[in-house]
Amino acid sequence: MTDGLDGTGAAITLTGRTTAKEIGARVEVEWGLSATPGLEWVEVFQFAEVGGRGGPVDWREGGGPDVVGATVRWFVPTAELDGADREVALRLDVANRRCGP
């Protein structure tokens, strides 16, 4: 299987988003993936440059999301959920283009 494809040969997609728990002004967000990606896809996703973030300094300068199995996890300021959704979608697109067929 190509690293950026699911078992059917299609690009990996987001299947949904849930919030797991709040810690202070942040929430643990989990995005489901349509397949468990390979190591190269995960590395491309995690290191993708997708532009600047708004919000608090620790958020703007902080790390990116983690991929664990078929789940993307990230502690996100509650006011920045929309921006986090956009960033995860952009990272997914970069990883799929780089690791696809």
N, C-alpha and C positions, 0 to 999 in steps of 0.2 A: 504494500500500500504506500502511495506517495505520502510524505509527511504532512502535507497540508490538506489532505482529503479525508472525508469520512469513508466508511466501508462501502458506499455505493459509488464512489468516484466523484462526489460533489464536494464543493468547498465547505469547510466547517462554518456553521452558523450559530447565532445566539438563539436559544430556545426559551428564554425567559429571564426575569430578574426577581430576586427576593431579597428582603432585608432580614438579617439574622438577629442582630441585637444592637442596641444603642449603648455607646460608651461615651459619656459626656456629650459633646456637640458633634460626635461622629457616629456613623452607623456602619455595621459590617454588611456589605452588599455582596451578593452572590449572583453571578450570571451563569446560566447553564449553557453548555456547548453541545452541539449535535453529535459530537464524537470526542473521544480522548485523543488529543493531538500528540504527535511525536516530539522528541526533544528539540529538534531544529525549529519546528513551528513555535514551540513554547519560548525558545530563546529569542526568535525574531519578534514575537508578540511582546515580550517583556522589555526588549531594548528598542522598540520602535520609537522614532521621534515623530510626534504628532502635533507639535505646536505647544504654545504656552497655556497654562491654567490660570484661572482667576481665583479669587478667594484669599484666605489667610496665607501668610508667608510660609508656614510649615507645610501647607498643602501645595502651594506653587512650586516649592523646592523639594518636596518629598518624593519618595519612591513611587513606582507604578504598581499595578495590580499583580497578583500572583496567580499562576495557573496550577491547580491541583486536580489531577484526573481530568474530568470533563466539566470542571467548574473554575470560573474566574472569581477570585476573592479580593476584596479591597476595603479598607476602612476609609470612609468618605465623609467629609463634613456634610451635615444634613442639607445645608444651603447649596451644595455643589453636586447634587445627585444628577441633574441634567447634564452638566459638564462631564461627569464621570461616565455617564451612558454614551455620550458622543466619543469620548476618548477610547473607551473599550471597543466601540464599533470601528473606529479608525484603526486601532491596533489590530483588530481581527482582519480587516481588509488588507493591511500591509502584510501580515503573516500569510494569509491565503494567497496573495499575489506572488509573494517570494517563494513559497513552498509548494505551490500548486503544480499542475502538469506543465 
